[in-house]
Amino acid sequence: MKLDRPMKRHSAFVAVAAVSVLALSACGDSGAETPEGGIDRLNIVVPADPGGGWDQTGRAIQTDLEENELVGSASVVNVGGAGGTNGLAQLATEQDPNTLMVMGYVMVGAVETNAAETRIEDTTPIARLTDEPLIVVVPADSPYQTIDDLISDIEENGQAVSVTGGSAGGADHILAGMMLKAEGVASDKLNYIPYSGGGESLAALLGNQVSAGISGVGEYAEQVKAGTVRALAVSGEEPAAQVPEVETLTDQGIDVVLTNWRGVVAPGTIDEAQATALTDLVTELHETESWQETLTENNWADAFLVGEEFQTFLDEDIATVKTTLTDIGLL
């Protein structure tokens, strides 16, 4: 308790101490009241270094859970490296059933390309939370006016046409492979140049060092609006809110939908009752006004799925990613 000024009278000090003891007794060690029948302390594992999308998601979950008093307390631990598979391996040894790990589409591919011993199938799926479409852009003075122009040139000139994006085997790389496959273009014609982040790939685009770039809509939206790059397509089922004028791939006749989704899983060792408690907790979070505000503030699309629907989605996504990574020669 922070006091505005020193307590001068012994009786006042005793009163303050008594109130403090009562408060601590009510709250327990966590320092916050545990919801009736709920979870006292929740561990949130972020399988990435601080600052990225997974970290932002994990800390948003922490903040909104605590502000809405859905848990007594929540802590975030970062375990970076290997596309999230280091954190996945740590989750496999976690003994606390009240643990959630942030994960998503990037991890699906990383498990395959890193030949990870611990797989997503070894966890307990809890919920898909958000998703973000990708966007295909070209330099402002590029001759490509449509996505068909780009793919046709790749088909004709192969490796002479370069496409940049994030890490090899990630969502950007997979989207490039899926677009070519959908249009019947051989995968060995893809010249994909990976970068560690959107800033590096943007610099390559602005410097006309590459023919095209792929990233999350949020990475390139401001450049599209400023006219420094031109958008050819987005990969969601509908146009993206940040750049509503950009048509989807499907609207342009390319049968591909891909979103960079994020969700949470729990240790694979928890029982059904423990899984239900975590699912109920995340469902309560999703229904709060503050979480909906968090989605809006971060331009995250609401992609909430739980239970068998999320399990089915995961199974299908893993199978699709494995097929695509094989097609583009990474498996």
N, C-alpha and C positions, 0 to 999 in steps of 0.2 A: 504493500500500500504506500503510495506517495503522499507525504504530508506537506501541506503548504508552509508550515512553520513548526519549530520544535514544540513538543508537548511539555508544558511547564509544571503541570500538576500530576502527582503520582496517580491519583484516582482516575484522571482522564486517560493516562497511559494504560492502566489496567483495563479500562473499558474498551479501548481500541484493540488491545491484545486479545481480549475475549471475543470480540467480533471477528477478528482475523482467524482465530482458531475455529470458530463456528463455520466460517466461510470455507476454510480449507477442508473441514470435515465433510461439508456438503458436496464439495467439488471433487474430493479425492486428489490424488497426486497430480492429475493432469491440469489442475488449475481451472477447469471449466466443468460445469454440470453435465453429467452423462445423461443423454436422453433416456427416458424410461424404456427399458427393454432393448435399448440400442447399444451402439458400440462406443466404448470409452475412448480408446486410442486406436487410430488408424494409421498404418504405415503406407506411404505412397512411394513406390519405386519408379524413378524416371531413368530409363536405360540410355541416357545420353547426357552430355555435358550441359551445364546451365546455359540458358539463353535461347535455345532452339524451340521448335514447335512443340515437341514432347514436353520440354521443361515448362513452357508457358501453359500447356494443358494441365500438367500435374499441379502447378501452383494455383491455377484458377480453381481446380477441384478443391484443393486444400482451403483456400480462402472462402469459397462459397459454402462448403460444409461447415466450417467453424462459424461463419457469420450467421448462418441459419440454425446454429446449435443442433445440427444433425449428428454430430459426434462430440465427444468431450474435447478431443484434440486430434490434429492430424499433422504428421511430419513428412517431409519430402527428402529422399535420399537419391543422389545422382550416381549412377553407375554407367559411365560412358564406354564407347568403343564397339567396333565390329557391327555397326548397324543395329545396335540394340541387343545383340546376342550375348554380350557379356552380362547384361542385366537379366536376360532370360535364364542364363545359367545360374545366377545367384538366386533367382526366384525359386528354382528347383530345390534349393536347400533351405528355403525359408520355413521356419517352424511356427510363426505367428499366423493364425488363420485370418486375422483382420489386416490383410495386406492386399493392396491393389497395385498392379504395374501398368503404367501407361504404355501403349504400343500402337501399331498401326500397319499400314500398307508397306512401308519401308522395311519393317521387320520381316514380313512375309518373304520378300525377296532375299533379304540378308541371311535368313536361315538356310536358304538353298545355296546361295553363292559362297557362303562361309562353311558349308557342310557342317552346320552346328549340331552337336550331339543332343542338346536340349532343343526341342521343337515346340512350336506353338500348340501343337496337339497334346503336349504334356501339361498344359495349363488348364485352368478352369475358366472358360469364357464367361464374362460378366455382362459387358455392354459395349456396343459401338456408340460413340458419342457425336462425332463431327465428321464432316468431310469437306474437301476442297477440290474443285476441278483443276486440271492443268491447262496451260495455254501454250499454243504454238505461235511463235513470233519470228519475224525476219527484220533485218535492218531497214530503216526507213526508205533507203534508195534501192532496195532489192527489186529485181525484176519479177519476183513471185507475187502475184496479186491474190491468188487463192491457194487453198491447201492442195487442190488438184495439181496446180502448177509445180509445187514443191515435190510432190510424190512422183509426178511424171518425170521430172528432171533426175530424181534419184534412180528411177527405173532406167533411164537412158544413159546416165553418166556415172552411176554407182558411186564409188569412193571419192570422186571429185566433188561431191556434194556433202558438206559436213553439217552435222546436227549436234549441238551442244546441250548440256544439261547437268544434272547432279551426278552422283556416283554411279559407276558401272553397276548394272543390275537393279538400280533404283527405279522409282516410279517414272521418271522422265525417260530413261532408257527403255523401259518396258512399253511405254506409250508409243515411242518411235517404232519399235518392233511390231506392235499390234496394228499400227496404221499400215505399215507395209504389207503385213500378212493379209489384212482385210482387202487390200487392193491387188493382191496377187503378185507382189514384188518380192523377189528372192531376198532372204535375210542377209546374205553375204554382201549385198550392195549397200548396206547401212554403214556409214562412217560416223560413228558416235564418239564424240570427244567429251569425256567426263571432267567436271570441275567439282571442287568441294562445296561450293555454295553459289547462290544466285548472283552475288556481286561479281564473281569472277566470270561467270558465263555472260552476264550483261556487258562487261567490259569487252569481251571477245566479240559480242554482237555489234557494239557501238564502234569497234575498231575494224569492222568488216573482216574479221579473221575467220568467221564461220558463216555458213549459209543460213542457218536457222537455229532457234533455241527453244527449249521446252522447260517449263518450270511451273510451280504453283501460281495461280492467278495473282495472289497477293504480291509475289516477287516482281512481276512485270507490269501490274496494272497502272502505276503512276507513269511509267515510261510510255505505255500505250496512249494514255490520255495526253501526254506531252508531245506525242508524235515522233519520239526518238526511235521507236520501233513500231512495226505494223503487225497487228494480230491477224492470224489466219483462221484460227479456230480455238474453241475450248472443248474440253473432253467430258463435260458433265452431261446429264440428261437434259438440262435446261441451260440457257445462257447464264453467265455469272453476274451477280449483282453489281460487282465493281465495274464491269465492262459489258453492259447489257446489249450493246450493239454488235458484239462479236458472236457469230453463229456457232452452234455446236458442230461437231464432226458428223453426227447423225443427220442433222439438218442439211448437211452438204453431201449426203449420200455415202458416207463412210461409216460402216456399222461397228463403231467402237465407242464404248463408254468406260471411262476410268476416273476414279476420284481417289485422292490421297486421304484416306479416312484414318481416324484415330479412335481408340477405344481403351478399355481396361480389362485385364484378366487377373485372376487370383492364382495362388499356388495350386498345383494339380492334386495335392494331398488333402485338401479340405473336404469335408463331408457335405451332404446335400443341404442340411440345415444351415451350415456356415455359408454355403454358396447363396442360399436364399436370402440370408441376412444382408450380404453384400449387394446382391441384386436389388433388394428393396431399398437399401440406402442410396444407391446410385439413381434409382427411379425417383426417390424423393428429391434428390438433388436436381434432377432434370425438370421437375415440376415447379421449382422455385422461380420466383420472379428474377432474382439476382442471377441465376444461371442463364436465363433467357437474355438478360442484359449483357452478360459475358459473351454469349454467342454473337450478339449484334455488334458489340464494341470491337471484337476481334475478326469480324467478317467470317465467322465459322458457320457453315450450314448445319442445321440440326439434322443429324442422321441417326437418331436414337433407335437402337435395336437391343433386345435382351432375350434371354432364354433360348429356346430351340431355333428361333429365327436368326439370332446372332450366330449360333453354332452352325447352322446351314450356310449362312453367308460366308463364314470363315472357311468351311470345307470347300466351297465352290471357288473362293478367292485363291486359296492355296493351290488348288488344282490348275486354275487358269495361269497363275504366275509360273508354276513349274513348266507348263507347256510353252509359254512365251519365252522364258529364259532358255529353254532347250532350242527353240526355233532360232533365237539370235546368237546361239553358240556359246552361252555362258554356263551351260550344264552339259 
